[in-house]
Amino acid sequence: MDAEQEKSKKAILARLKRIEGQIRGIQSMVESDRDCADVLQQLTAVRSAVHSTSVQVLEKYAQACMLDDDIDLPEGQRQKLLSNFMTLVGKTKVL
């Protein structure tokens, strides 16, 4: 793994840890009967954070698996990767 990939991995893990903390905070809010509007606001923030992290992961996947000309792929494999990528994009609703 090169330095750029390691940097990206650390950034994604940091985002996921922040999201994990947000989720724990929401759990505490629900346990302490906080106002529904406050809980919903935090849930919206988490949804946005997960979405932006998904976009970042998809981008890194595309760069690492589909655009790297150094990767020697069997005939048709790059097309299969593109198809898998588009399936992932559809599931994350980034377009």
Beta strands, then each sheet from edge to edge (+ up, - down):
end
